[in-house]
Amino acid sequence: MYGSVRDDLSATLDDIRAAGLFKPERVISTPQSASVAVAEGGAPGGVLNFCANNYLGLADHPEVVAAAKDALDRWGYGMASVRFICGTQEIHKELERRLSAFLGQEDTILYSSCFDANGGVFETLLGPEDAVISDALNHASIIDGIRLSKARRLRYANRDLAELETRLKETQDARRRLIVTDGVFSMDGYVAPLDEICDLADRYDALVMVDDSHAVGFVGPGGRGTPELHGVLDRVDILTGTLGKALGGASGGYVAARAEIVALLRQRSRPYLFSNSLAPVIAAASIKVLDLLESAGGLRERLNANTRLFRAKMTEAGFEVLPGDHAIAPVMIGDAAAAGRMAELLLERGVYVIGFSYPVVPMDRARIRVQLSAAHSTEDVERAVRAFVDAREAMENETENETRNETGNKD
């Protein structure tokens, strides 16, 4: 049986490669940092890493690493159980308390990932008599989580408040309505207008849920994310996020929310009930990250400065960078194969980035998503811009040579 299946799968993979959509996985041979060594294809001596979610540069911070080592000795390696059986340690409860306090929420529940967190919310809270209204560009984990529920499902165009209000009017017969949005949309770096979304939620008696994975730790005056940025910390009902980006970069996710919501998730949320507990070493290291965030103003300022510099220099050099001030700075290429080729040329020039193409982004909207970090120096940022310029010139020369060869062959 597998013979025919294998042929079909091979043909699909060949089609993906032919369309320039194949996504290779490069192997890093060093710890995650602002500069890394790549096993194959990288420049000698390492490359600058501009494609990690390591926004504050904490993935290899010595105090975080030390906390992880200490936790291995005190708490062990893994729990070998789910939370409600014998998988809850004091360290898990402490992290939940610390996250609740930091995020301004009543309670928090930990998950193995934010994907699991988003997968565990909708089915638990919403039934056939309810409605969920989702931004069209929400993360795949939100989309998949919504699919698991029996709630009525509606979408509104990205950050389109008029269409959101229309959807709220269309669902006034629902028992519960939940508006769900990314705080920051990861492919564009755009920030959701949470203050206006909360105003609409108040007007139409709806709940608000925000996945703030690309904001917590560095967006907002205290790094508490987009709700803090927009002054609505007390108006967001459900906040999901990850420990795998700015908060140390390991893994794990959470739901921080109203106390009753978290209590019900502990009883009914399937990804929580049937997945192993978060590793104690991650919980302990994440607590140390929260300690560091209390004095991380300098890191956030450095990240913002790097972001402004990169966006300004790239625009001056004639590149199309999607507007905004977030550390996600998408450089628009358009063609998927061209984006992949530019990423290869940049790697040769000592800059590690990834070309994003369909289905991660819309067809013909391929891009290189550059992500700035507080760990980058000013020289790192300027070097990256120079590499983009050099790579663009190399691609133009390649195109000219191909055209010349084609013309010669016709003659």
Buried (B, 14 or more C-beta within 10 A) or exposed (E): EEEEEEEEEEEEEEEEEEEBBBEEEBEBEEEBBBBBBBEEEBBEEBBBBBBBBBBBBBBBBEEBBEBBEBBEEEBEEEBEEBBEEEBBBEBBEBBBEBBBEBBBBBBBBBBBBBBBBBBBBBBBBBEEEBBBBBBEBBBEBBBEBBEBBEBBBBBBEBBBBEBBBBBBEEBEEBEBBBBBBBBBBBBBBBBBBBBBBBBBBEEBEBBBBBBBBBBBBBBBEBBBBBBBBBEBBEBBBBBBBBBBBBBBBBBBBBBBBBEEBBBBBBEEBBBBBEBEBBBBBBBBBBBBBBBBBEEBEEBBEBBBBBBEBBBEBBEEEEBEBBEBEBBBBBBBBEBBBBBBBBBBBBBBBBBBBBBBBBEBBEEEBBBBBBBBBBBBEEEBBEBBBBBBBBBBEBBEEEEEEEEEEEEEEEE
